[in-house]
Amino acid sequence: MAYVRLAPLALFLLATSTMFPMKKIEAVDCSGVCSTFERLPCRSLDCRCIPIALDFGLCFNRTGLSSVAKMIDEHPNLCQSDDECMKKGSGNFCARYPNNYIDYGWCFHSDSEALKAFFAMPTAITM
């Protein structure tokens, strides 16, 4: 007898769940290696590519960038200005990546062969 009384409630809950489906929300995975020369290096606008070497880096979530700031300050070659390179003692020129999604450049000595190779790299065409 109790099953008969619960049947309308079960039918109501079933109808409600089909009428108002829940929105699927997925967290963005910002872990992994990224190429500094891809147009969208981490495959999501919620992530940032922080260069570790000249041609690759690691993806980090934008909200977690405060924890990454210390790593960036301690990295000898990452820079945002020529003055920062001189303070770190790793060069006198900050060459920015040709990718708009990377906020940092790489320190070089202005007369080095590595700088010439950096400028010889192809740039991505953005539309």
N, C-alpha and C positions, 0 to 999 in steps of 0.2 A: 504494500500500500504506500509505503514511503517513497518507493521508486517512482510511482505514478505522480506523486506530488513534486518530486525533484525534476521530472522530465521537462516541464515548462521553463524552469530555471536554467537547466543545461542548454535548452534550445535558445533561450535569450542570450546566454553568454556566448554561444557559438555564433549567433547572428551579429552580436556586438563586435566580436573579434574580427569577423570578416568585413564588416562595414567600416571600421576604423583601424586599418592595418597600421602597425607601428613602423615608423621610419627607420630604415637601416642606416646606422651610423657606424662607420669603421674608422679606427684610429690609423693615422698615417704612420707608416714605418719609415723612420729616418735613419735606420742603421745601414751601414755598408759603405763600400768604396764608391767614389764618384770620379768621373773624368772632368777635369777642369776645362775641357774644350767642347763639351756637349752644350747644346743650347739650354736645356733644362737638366742640369747635371744630376739632381737627386730624384727626378721624375715626379716632383711635387712642389708646388709653390710654398707649402708649409715647411719645407726643409731648406737648409743652406749647406753648400759645399765649402768646407774649410780646407784649403790646400795643405797637404802634409809634405809633398814633394812637388817638383816643378809641374808635373803633368797629371797628378791624381791627388785626391783628398778624401776626406771622410764626411759623410752626411750627418748633420745634426738638426734636431728640431729647433725651430725659431724660438720657442718659449724657453728652451734650455740653453740659450746662448750666453746667459750670464755665467754659467759654469764653464763655458768654453772660452770666455774672455781671458781668463788667466793663462790657459794653454796658448792662446794667440799671442799674448804679451811675452810669454817665455820662449816662443819659437824664434830662433835667430834670423830666419829669412822672411817671415810674413811681415808686411808693412802696409800702411795707408798713406805714408808720405816719405819724401826723401829724408826729412829730419829724423824720422823714426829709424830708418836704416843706419844713419850716422850714430844715433844714440846706442843702438844695439851693436854697432861695430862690425856689421856684416856687409857693408857696401856703402855707396853714396848715391844710389839711384833706386827708386821704387818703381818697378815696371808693373803696371796694372794688367790683369788678365783681360783678354778681348771679350770676355763673357760678362754680360750685365748682371748675372746672378751670383757673381763672386765679388765680395766686398773688399778683398785684400789683394795686394800685389806681392811681388817677390823682390827681395833685395839683391842688387848686383853692384859690382864695381863698374863704373861707367866705361872702362876700357877693356872689359873682359870679353872673351870669346863666347861665354855663355849668354851674355846679353845680346850679342848678334844673333845667336841661335834662337833666343826667345822672340826677337822681333821678326824672324823669318818664319815663325809658325803661322799657319793659316787662321784667319778670323772667321767666325760664324756669321752668316748673313742673317740679320733679323729683319722681320717685316712688321 
